[in-house]
Amino acid sequence: MASKHRRKAPPHAVAHHKRGIALQFARFRAAGLSALAAFLAVLGPGLLAGLSDDDPAGITTYSVLGADHGYRLLWIIPASTVLLVQFHLMAVRIGAASGQGFVGVIRSRWGHVWGYFAVIGLLFANFGTICAEYAGVSAAGSLVGIPSWVSAPIAGVLISLLVVLGSFHRIERILLIVSSTLALYIVDGILAGPDWSAVWHNSLVPHMPVDNVGWIAIAATLGTTLAPWGLAFIQSYAVDKKITVDKLRWERVDVVIGSLLTGVIGLAIAVACAATLNRAGVHIEDAGDAAAALRPLAGQFATVLFGAGLLGASLLAAAIVPLATAYSIAEGVGAPASLDLDSRHFQLFYAAFVGLTVAAVSVVSLPGLPLIPLIYTSQVVNAVMLPLHVLALHLLASDASIMGEARSGPLSRIGGWVSIALIVACVGALGYSWIGGHCPPTSTPA
C-alpha cells in the first residue's frame, strides 16, 4: 500500500533514495544535534546561490563602485542585499510548493512557448557570464604567471569531473568549502584601513549620485547582486535538494545567512577599493586590475588575499552558473535535472553542463579574443531579463493554483510590487545611459 501511494505521489514529494531532507534530519537527530538538525538538513541552496553572486563580474562591479565613487554609494549594497533576501526567499518557496525549477514552473503555468523563451533568454545571457567566470580564473592565474590557456582548461576539466561523477552531497560539500574562500575579502577590507565612520554612515544613509556615471554604478550593483541566473539556480537547486514547504522555516535561515554574507563580502570589496584605489585616484577595468593595483597601496599580502578570493569566487561561479543553465535547459524540454542522475548513460542535464563549460573555456583560451563585447552583451540581456524574472516570480508566488496555502500574503504582494518598481526604475536609468552611449562595459550589471 505504501509503495502504491509513493508511485502516485508527485516526484518532488518523494525523497531521493540516496538522500532527502527527512533522511538527513533523522541522521542529525540520531547524532544528538536536536533543533540544529533541521537547519543542517536544508543548508546549501541559500549559501551557494547567494555567495555565487560575488563572482568575477560582481567583484568587478563592487571594485569599480569603491574605486570610482569612494564611500559615497556604499548604501546600494545593503539595499540590494535586502532585495536579494526577498526574491531568493520567493524563489525557494515557489520551488518547494511546486516541485519545479523556474523554467519548469513557467512551462507548466504559461505553456511551452514561454518556457522556451525563458530557456533561450537565460542561455544567451548566462553564456557570457560563464565566460566571465573563466576569465576570472585566468585573471587569478595571471597574478602568479599562469597563462589563460592553461588555467581555464584545467579548471573546466576539474569542475566538469566533479559535477558529472560526483554525488549531490559530495558536490555540495566541495562547493561550500570553495565558497568559504570569499571570506578573504572581509580580511582584505579590514587590512585596507578604511575610515570606519564613513563606511557606517554611507552604508546606512543614502546619498544620491552627483553624475550620470554614479547612477550607472547604482544600477550595476543592483543587477550584479540580484542576478537572474542566481534566482533560477536557487529555485532549481532547492527542488533538487528536495526542499518541501514544511522545511521552509529552516531554509529561510539558510537564505538569509547566504544573502547577508553576500552583502558583507560585496561591501568589504568596495570598502577595500574605496580606502586604497579611490584615495590614490586609480581607475580599474576589472577584478584582475583591482588585485594588481592593491599591491603598491595595501601591500603584497592584500594582493594575495584579493587574488585568492577571486580564484575561489571564479571556481564557485564557474560551477554554479553552468549548473543554473543546465537545470533550465533540462526543465525547458522536460528532461530530468538532478546532480544524482546516472552518469553512465547519456543525460541532457550533464551534456548541457559540459557543453557550456567547454564552449566557455574555448572562448577564454583563445589568444587575443576580445571578451569584453561578449560579456557586455550578456549583461545587457541580464539587465533586460531581471525585471521580467522578478515579475514572473512575483506572479507565480501569488498564484494559488501553484502555491496553494504557501502563496504570498497581502503584505508580501505589496512589498513585491514596490521592489519590482525599484528594480525597473534602476534598470530604466541604466537603459537611458546605454542609449546615451555613456555606459562603460565595466559598470554593467551581472
N, C-alpha and C positions, 0 to 999 in steps of 0.2 A: 504493500500500500504506500509505504514511504517512497519507494523508488518510482511508483506511478505518479505520485504528487510531484516529485522532483522533475520528472520529464515534462510535466505540464507547466512548471514554474518558468517565468521569464528568465532568459540567460543571465541577466545581471543580478538576479536574486539568489542564484546558486553559486556558492563559493567554489573556486577552482580547487581541484583535488589536491594540489600541492600547497595551496596557501588559502587565503581568505581571512577577513578581519576576525571572524569568530574563532578560527583556529589560533590565530596569533594571540587573541585576547585570552584564550584558555591557557596557552603555554605561559604567558606572562603572569597570569593569576596563580598558576601552579608554582611558579618560581617565587611567589610571595610579594609581587610588586603592587598588588591591590589596585587602587584607583589609577596609579600611573600606567597600569597595563593598557587601559583604553587609549591613552594618548600615544603610547609607543606603538600600538597596533596600527594606528592611522598615520603615523609620522611619515612624511615623504613628499606628497604632492605639493603642499604649500611651500615647503622649504626649497624644493628643486625648481618649481615654477617661478618663485619669487627671486631667488638668487641668480637664476639663469638670465634674468633681465639685466643683471650687471655684466653684460657681455662686452666684447671689444667696442661695438658701436655705442653701447651705453657708457662705457668708461670714457670713450672719446667725447661724448656729449657732456658728461659731468666735468671732464677735464677742461673743455672749452668754456663751459659756464664759469668755472672758477678762474681760469687764466684770463679770460676777456672781461669779466664783469666783477671780479673780486668777490666780496661777501654780499653784495647788494641784492642779488637774486636768489640767494640760498633758499628762501621760503618756498619756492616752487617744488623743491624736492619733498619736504614733508607734505605739502598739499597733494602732490602726485601719489605719494605713498598712501594717503587716505583713500584716494580713488582706486588704487591697486587692491587694497583690502576689500573694498566694496565689491568690485567686479570679480575678483578671484573667488570670494565667498559665493557670489551669484553663480559663477560657472560650476563650482563644485556642487552646489545644491541642485543645479539642473542635471548634472551627471548622475548624482545619487538618486534623484527621483525618476529619471527617465532610463537610466542604464545605458545611455548613449553619449558619444562624444559630440562636439559641436556640429560637425558636418552631418553626422548620423541623425541627430535630432532635427536639424533643418530639413534633411531629406525626408524624414518621416512626417514632419509637420507641414511643410510647404511644397513638397514634391521633389522629384529627381532633378528638374531643371535648376532650381535654386541650390540644390546640393552640389551639382556640377559647377555652378557659378562660384560657390564658396571654395571648392577644391582648386579651381583654376586661379582664383584670386590669391589664395594662400600659397599655392605653389609658385606663382610668379613673384610674389613679394618675398617669400621665405628663401628662395634660392640665392638672391643677392645677400641676404642676411647670413646664410650658411657660408657663402664666400667670405663674408666679413669675419666670421669666427675663425676660419683657417688663415685669413690674413693676420688675425691676432696671434695665432700660433707662430706664424712666420715672423711677425714683429718681435715677439718674445725671444724666438731663437736667434734673431739677428743681433740682439743685445749681447750675445755670447759668441757671435761669429758663425752661427749655423745658417746656411742658405735656405731659402724657402722651398727649393726643390727637394730638400732633404727632410726638413722638419714637418712640412704639411703632409706628404705621403705617409711618413711614419705614424703621425697622429691619426690619419684616416684609417690606416690598417688596424691599429690597436683599438680604436673606438669601434670599428665595424666588427672585429672579432668579439669584443665584449658584448655588443648588442645581439649579434646573431647566435653566438654559442653560449652566452650566459643565461642563467635563470633570472626571473623577475627580481628576487631578493638579492642576488649577487650584484646585478646591475645597479639596483637602488642603493646598496651599501657603498659601492665604489663611487657612484656619483655624489653621494652625501659626503664622503671623505674628500673628494676633489673640491666640492663646494666650500669646505672649511678653509681652503687657501685664501678665499676672499677676505677673511678676517685680517690678512696682512695689510689691507688698505686702511683699516682702522688704526693700526700701528703707524702707518705712513702719515696719516692725518695728524697724529699726536707729535710725531718727530718733526713735522714742518714748523712747529712752534707758532700756531696761529694766534690771533687776537681773540681770545675766547669770549669776551664780552660782545664783540662784533658778531661772532658766529651765532651766539644765542639770540641776540637782538634781531639779526637779519633772517634767522631761521623761523622765528615766530611772528615777526611783524612784516607784512608785505610792503615792498617798495616797488613802485611802477618803473619800468624801463625808461631810460632817457632818450632812446633812439629806436629805430626800426630793428636793428640787429638784436637788441635786448628782447623784443617781442618774439623774434625768431627763436632765441635761446629758450624762452619760456615754453613755447610750443614744442620745441625739440625735446626738452626734458620731460614734458608730459608724455610725449609719444614714445620715448625710449623706455620710460618706466612702465607704461601701460601698453606693452607691445601686443598686437593681435595674436602672434604665434604663441605668446605666453598664455593668453586666455584660452586658446584652443588646446594647448598642451595640458593645462591643469585639469580641464574637464575630461579629456580622454584618459589621462593618467589616473584620475580618481576612479573612473569606470574600470580600468584595467586592474587597479588595486582592490576592487570590489568594495568601495565605499558605499554604504547604504544610508538611507535617511536617518535611521536610528543611531548611526555613528557620527552624524554631523556635529554634534555637540563638541566632540574632541577634535574633529577635523578642523573646526573653526580656529582652535588654538594653534594648530599647525600652520594654517593660512596666515593668521595674524602675525605669528613669530617670523615666518618667512618673509612677509611683506615688510615688517618693521626692520628686519636685518637688511633687506634690500635698500630701504631708505637710508639707514645709518651708514652703510658702505658707500652709497652714492654721495651722501653728504661728506664723508671722510675724503673721498676723491676730490670733490670740488673744493673743500677746505684746504687740502694739501696744495692744490694748484693756485688757489687764491693767495695763500700765505707765501708762496715762493715765486711762481711764474708771473702772477699779476703784479706783485711788488716790483719785480725786475723788468716788467714790460715785455715779457716773452710771449709771442704768439705761437700756437701749435696747430698742426693739421690733424693729427690722430693720436691714439693712445701710445704708440711707439715713440712719437716725438715727445710726449709728456714724460715718459720714463727717462729718455736721454737727457731732456732739459733739466731734470731734477738733480742730476749728478753734481754740477758745479754749485747748485743753490742749496741743496739739502744733504749732500754727501753721498758717497758710494752705497752705503747701506740702504738709504731711502730708494735709490735707483734699483737695487737688487730686489727689495720688497715689492716695488711697483711692477717690476718685470715678472716676478714670481706670481703675483696676483693676476697679472694679465694672462700669463700662461694657464693658470688654473681656471680663470673665467672663460678663456677661449676653448679649453678642452671640455668644460662643462657644457657650454652653449653649443659646441660642435656636436655633442651627443643629443642635446635636448631639442634643438631646432629641427634637425632631420627627423627625430622621433615624432615631434608635433606634426610635421608634414606627412610622414608615413602613416600616422594614425588617420589623418584627414583623407588621404588618398584611398586607403582601405575602406574607411567608413563611407566614402562617396560612391564606391561601387558595390558596397555590401559585402566586402570580404572580411575575414577575421582580422582583428587588430589586437595583438597582445604580445608582451615580451616573453610569454611562456609557450609560444607556438613551437611545434616540432620543426626544428631547423634542418632535419634530414630530408625533408621534402620541400618542394617549391612553395613559398609563401609570398604573396604580393606585398605584404607588410614589410618583410625583410628585404625583398628585392627593391622596393621603393627607397628604403633607408640606404642601402648600399649604393644604389644608382645615384642618389642625391650626393652622397659623400664622395664618390669617385668623380662626378662632374665638378663639384666644388674644388676638390683638391687639384684636379687637372687645370682648372682656370687659374687658381692661385699660383700654381707651379710654373706657369708659362712665363718666360722671361720677358720683361718689357710690356706686359699686357696692362693697359690702364684699368685698374679695378674700380676706381672712383666712379666713373659713369654707371657701371653695372650696379654697384652698391647704392648709389644715389637714386637711380631709377626705382630700385626696390623700396627705398624709403618713401618715395613719393606714393607708391602703391599702398604701403603701410599706413601713411597719413590719411589716404582716402578711405581705407578699409576700417580704420579704428572707430569712427562714428557709426559705420554700418554694423560693425561687430558688436559694440556695446548696446546699440539699439536692438539688435536681434536677441542678445542675451536678456535684455530687459523685457522684451515682449514674451519670450519663452518662459522666463521666470514668473510672469504674471498670468500665464495661461493655465487655467485649472485642469484642462484636458490632459496636459502633460505633467504638471506638478502635483495635482491632487491637493492634499492638505499642506504640502510644502510650498505652495505658491506664495509670492510676495504679498505682504500685507499693505494696507493703505499708506503707512508712513514710508515703507520701503519703496513703494512705487513713486511717491512724490520725490524722495531722495534720488531715485534713479533718474527721473526726468531732469532734475536740477543738475546732476552730474553730467548727463548727456549734453545738456545745453552748454555747460562749461567747456566740455571737450570739443563740441562743434565750433564754439567761438575761438578756441585756441587754434584748431586746425584751419579754420577760416582765415585767421590772421596770418598763419604760415602760407596758406594758398595765395593770399593777397601779395605777400612778399615774393613768392615764386613768380607770380605773373609780372611783378615789377622787376624781376631779374636780380633781386638783391640777396638771395639765399645761398650761402656757401655750402658746398657738399658736407662739410664737417658739422654743420649745425642742423641737419635733418633728423627727424625722429626715427628711432629704430623700431 
